[in-house]
Amino acid sequence: GLYNTLEDIRNTVIKFEAGQSVTIQDVAIVEAGSAPRFGAVSRDGSEAVMGMVLQRTATNAAQVVELIKEKIDTVNSALPKGVTIETVYDRTEITHKAVNTMTSALLSGVVLVAIVLFLFLFELRSAFIVIISLPLSLLVAFLLMDYYNISANLMSLSGLAIAVGMIVDGTIVIVENSFRKLHDEPNAPRLQVIADSAKEVATPVTFAVLIIAAVFIPLLSLDGLAGKLYSPMALNIVFVMLGSLLVALTLVPVLTYLLLKPSKSKENSFMRGIKKVYTPLLMSALEHSKSFLILVSVIFVGLAYVLSQQGREFMPELNEESIMYRVISIPGTGLEQSTQTASEIEKHILKNYPNEVTSVLSMIGRSEKGETAQANYMEVLLTLKEDIKNLEDLTQKMNKDLKHTFEYVQFIPTQPIAMRIEELLEGVKAELAVKIYGDDQKVLDSIAKSIQAKLKDVDGLEEMEVEVQLGQAQIKIEPNYLALARYGINVDEVMSVIRNGIGEEAVSEKIEGIRRFGIVPKIKGAKEDIESVKALTIRANNGVLVSLEQICNIS
């Protein structure tokens, strides 16, 4: 029963009477057409076709991008002359930068911890034992990351960076206790001394490490976007702390037995210098304990007040080293006009910033599926050159230039990933949003403008916009149920004409392999103007032709 050709549709019988068949081609023209356009893509001043690759959940972003690049090369070799696939946005670079940044921070933390340990222990063997526990604990964490399929990303590596200072806690306690006992009992069997030293502190070390790990476990209960962001960090902290406990209770006593020797003095010059300063301060605090407690309480209250005045945000601002604009024109702006505006913006940017920008891409309106934007909305993505010295100055200069040159549209600077995160958090593409609920659009618009006037002078406010709901041109068709009853017409018949004849909703599909094409019954001239809509006719049950205006209120 499937249609194979247009001729099959033309020969479809819609009525049979008095031995005569009436087919679709007797009452309509059947031809291949195109669906209404709701969006467009423009690049460097001319229209283009864009595709977006969506990554599956729980896959490695870097690997996915590399595999896609290989496929693009294969596809390009088979495309016709003059047609190529080019990458307009590749997040590999920012992924590598983020991972490299966290790796650098992690290595810096390890080096700093090693320096501090050596200064306090002032004994190479002890410092070596403590330092060696760092990479081994991290290795345990990486093994658990691999087992639980956690990738090395900004959040997961940040967990390791946060825990670097805490990893060595258990090891330091065991090494320091062994170091002290070897000094105090130089003639006792070394194996027995090391074993006793480890046993003495095993329980408190275990509890201390588990308590630190337990502090981060509540982060695992977060759901939604917060859970996806912070769960890898919390898991990694738990993993590395468990790894540090395992190393401290098993490997460290062995290394202590093999490497540590009784020393003549258990204090070094660095610690003696610290004690010279610390001891009189401690004695003074103990002698004036009440005054000291009052002072500490006052400082605590003052700092608590300062903390309460600090700004709060879900996560710090991302620095993607990229520029993107949300461009909004007045509601009702046609797709053709928006496409022309996008082309002018692209040419202006390329002409005035040739040393900073290599390409400009505009995504106007919405695609066939997924997006909900109207034709008056577009996203403009700039591909920047690598040798830009001051991106912040360039962004501010470009903001002023574009707002001055294109005064009839609104420019809102953002970044690709940051914008999507904001949309996931708030439901709108903004860092902060005020949502007003109600059923009267005019009242809502009035309240929104009033709130905008109140907020415009807030310190730190850089950009503010009201999501315009009014001003979109539309034709309103309301069924007149009394008139419908008079002519004996069902409301479903009226809605069918509106949905299919005017709204061009498909009534069936033509299938060609894996491709599907909608079959749309259009009414010729139905959408020229409001008068053509009013003049549409429906046949009543008694055969009388009734215009849509007679049975509906149209405005």
RASUL-V773438 format. One record per residue. RES is the residue in one letter. OMEGA is omega as a letter, one per 20 degrees, with the letter a starting at -180 (NA if undefined). Layout:
((RES:OMEGA) (RES:OMEGA))
This chain:
((G:a) (L:r) (Y:r) (N:a) (T:r) (L:r) (E:r) (D:r) (I:a) (R:a) (N:r) (T:a) (V:r) (I:r) (K:r) (F:a) (E:r) (A:r) (G:a) (Q:r) (S:r) (V:a) (T:a) (I:a) (Q:r) (D:a) (V:a) (A:r) (I:a) (V:a) (E:r) (A:a) (G:r) (S:r) (A:r) (P:r) (R:r) (F:a) (G:r) (A:r) (V:r) (S:r) (R:r) (D:r) (G:r) (S:a) (E:r) (A:r) (V:a) (M:r) (G:a) (M:r) (V:r) (L:a) (Q:r) (R:r) (T:r) (A:r) (T:a) (N:a) (A:a) (A:r) (Q:r) (V:a) (V:r) (E:r) (L:r) (I:r) (K:r) (E:r) (K:r) (I:r) (D:r) (T:a) (V:a) (N:a) (S:a) (A:a) (L:r) (P:a) (K:r) (G:r) (V:r) (T:r) (I:r) (E:r) (T:r) (V:r) (Y:a) (D:a) (R:r) (T:a) (E:a) (I:r) (T:r) (H:r) (K:a) (A:a) (V:r) (N:r) (T:a) (M:r) (T:r) (S:r) (A:a) (L:r) (L:r) (S:r) (G:r) (V:a) (V:a) (L:r) (V:a) (A:r) (I:a) (V:r) (L:a) (F:a) (L:a) (F:a) (L:r) (F:r) (E:a) (L:a) (R:r) (S:r) (A:a) (F:a) (I:a) (V:a) (I:a) (I:r) (S:r) (L:a) (P:r) (L:r) (S:r) (L:r) (L:r) (V:r) (A:r) (F:r) (L:r) (L:r) (M:r) (D:a) (Y:a) (Y:r) (N:r) (I:a) (S:r) (A:a) (N:a) (L:a) (M:a) (S:r) (L:r) (S:r) (G:r) (L:r) (A:r) (I:a) (A:a) (V:a) (G:a) (M:a) (I:a) (V:a) (D:a) (G:r) (T:a) (I:a) (V:a) (I:a) (V:a) (E:r) (N:r) (S:r) (F:a) (R:a) (K:r) (L:r) (H:a) (D:a) (E:a) (P:a) (N:a) (A:r) (P:a) (R:a) (L:a) (Q:r) (V:a) (I:a) (A:r) (D:r) (S:a) (A:r) (K:a) (E:a) (V:a) (A:a) (T:r) (P:r) (V:a) (T:a) (F:a) (A:a) (V:a) (L:r) (I:r) (I:r) (A:a) (A:a) (V:a) (F:a) (I:r) (P:r) (L:a) (L:a) (S:r) (L:r) (D:r) (G:a) (L:r) (A:r) (G:a) (K:a) (L:a) (Y:r) (S:r) (P:r) (M:a) (A:r) (L:a) (N:r) (I:r) (V:a) (F:a) (V:r) (M:r) (L:r) (G:r) (S:r) (L:r) (L:r) (V:a) (A:a) (L:a) (T:a) (L:a) (V:r) (P:r) (V:r) (L:r) (T:r) (Y:a) (L:a) (L:a) (L:r) (K:r) (P:a) (S:a) (K:a) (S:a) (K:r) (E:r) (N:a) (S:a) (F:r) (M:r) (R:r) (G:r) (I:a) (K:r) (K:r) (V:a) (Y:a) (T:r) (P:r) (L:r) (L:a) (M:r) (S:r) (A:r) (L:r) (E:r) (H:a) (S:a) (K:r) (S:a) (F:r) (L:r) (I:r) (L:r) (V:r) (S:r) (V:r) (I:a) (F:r) (V:r) (G:r) (L:r) (A:r) (Y:r) (V:r) (L:a) (S:a) (Q:a) (Q:r) (G:a) (R:r) (E:a) (F:r) (M:a) (P:a) (E:r) (L:r) (N:a) (E:a) (E:r) (S:r) (I:r) (M:r) (Y:r) (R:a) (V:a) (I:r) (S:a) (I:r) (P:r) (G:r) (T:a) (G:a) (L:r) (E:r) (Q:r) (S:r) (T:r) (Q:r) (T:r) (A:r) (S:r) (E:r) (I:a) (E:a) (K:r) (H:a) (I:a) (L:a) (K:a) (N:a) (Y:a) (P:a) (N:a) (E:a) (V:r) (T:a) (S:r) (V:a) (L:r) (S:r) (M:a) (I:r) (G:a) (R:r) (S:a) (E:a) (K:r) (G:a) (E:r) (T:a) (A:r) (Q:a) (A:r) (N:a) (Y:r) (M:r) (E:a) (V:a) (L:a) (L:r) (T:a) (L:r) (K:a) (E:a) (D:r) (I:a) (K:a) (N:a) (L:a) (E:r) (D:r) (L:a) (T:r) (Q:r) (K:a) (M:r) (N:a) (K:a) (D:a) (L:a) (K:r) (H:a) (T:a) (F:a) (E:a) (Y:r) (V:a) (Q:r) (F:r) (I:a) (P:r) (T:r) (Q:a) (P:a) (I:a) (A:a) (M:a) (R:r) (I:r) (E:a) (E:r) (L:a) (L:a) (E:a) (G:r) (V:a) (K:r) (A:r) (E:r) (L:a) (A:r) (V:a) (K:a) (I:a) (Y:r) (G:a) (D:r) (D:a) (Q:a) (K:r) (V:r) (L:r) (D:r) (S:r) (I:a) (A:r) (K:r) (S:r) (I:r) (Q:r) (A:a) (K:a) (L:a) (K:a) (D:a) (V:r) (D:r) (G:r) (L:a) (E:a) (E:r) (M:r) (E:r) (V:r) (E:a) (V:r) (Q:a) (L:r) (G:r) (Q:a) (A:r) (Q:r) (I:a) (K:a) (I:a) (E:r) (P:r) (N:a) (Y:r) (L:r) (A:r) (L:r) (A:a) (R:a) (Y:r) (G:a) (I:r) (N:a) (V:r) (D:r) (E:r) (V:a) (M:r) (S:r) (V:a) (I:a) (R:a) (N:a) (G:a) (I:a) (G:r) (E:r) (E:a) (A:r) (V:r) (S:a) (E:r) (K:a) (I:r) (E:a) (G:r) (I:a) (R:a) (R:r) (F:a) (G:r) (I:a) (V:r) (P:a) (K:r) (I:a) (K:r) (G:a) (A:a) (K:a) (E:r) (D:a) (I:r) (E:r) (S:r) (V:r) (K:a) (A:r) (L:a) (T:r) (I:r) (R:r) (A:a) (N:r) (N:r) (G:a) (V:r) (L:a) (V:r) (S:a) (L:a) (E:a) (Q:a) (I:r) (C:r) (N:a) (I:a) (S:NA))
